[in-house]
């Protein structure tokens, strides 16, 4: 009798303890959604957070009918977060599509990520994505990622200005890679040469070898109809149209895929910014700011497809977002210190106010971009300085080979110092 009572008390206490743990988990994830993920407070009909765990729904109607797309119980979160770190025959997205976390055959046996010890730079795998593709001004014009100003002494320009953002990002990535490798890190670049794309060739070569197939595939999956297909394949479709309407999205998708296949510890996405209010970009701006983006801030129509709902859940239950915020904060702090360019506050750009969440860290904003959503690691999406700023454009205009440009070298150094700080912060928190 006494044993029975003790057993009863044990189970009651166990259940109460379990309940309290689940309650605190529920509170944590509800707050995380509100703080980082649901920008317009419009997505609660796609998920539920309850004593059972977290459920995802394909539509608000499905939630009303209690027809879940995926359920993860509280005790399954750790396993789900960790089993994509080794090559398995099933990814987390495959599991998501199954609807539940199953421990049946097919689940990779070696799914646990080794426990982190205090890592040196030499223990890290780092992916670097140099934003855009242009390796020259002609391609920069097709991408519409070029800065071109005529000589105009009244505006302080004694020379004309012409460069493309892709040239700057590639040179920065290359310099940064050299610095990291010198310290022993393994580094992967999505673009391996100036003017290259994530497909390993230039846009021009991609047009020759893969454009037609890409149009065919889009037709086959129903993304475009027969009329559209014909238009894309006839002569009226310009190179700019081919870039903008076909190439851009699938190439960004490819960047995400090759980064995820590399399983990096973290990812550095490199961009240079412009002043959004300098419409037309025919003359320089006086503004100059740094900022960084991480994932999150989904808008009301951003959960329309299963892959987007999966990424929403992944950002919610993994610590990718938290780590990204720490990394981005270290990097943006280093931008300001090294480049002497101020960190943007939420009032410095309209898109920061309208489509982002400001995190607690200065200059770090959640923004639902294709890569901040799709890259499965800690990441920083860096937007250093305004290329169209009067002083910056003159500095960036120097040297044809941008790896020799001093301002670009400073930007690479700023990323590098930020990364070192991040690693030192992470190893301190781990050794506590
Ligand atoms: Zn950019």
Boltz pocket constraint, residues with backbone or C-beta under 6 A from the ligand:
constraints:
  - pocket:
      binder: B
      contacts: [[A, 131], [A, 132], [A, 165], [A, 270], [A, 271], [A, 272]]
      max_distance: 6.0
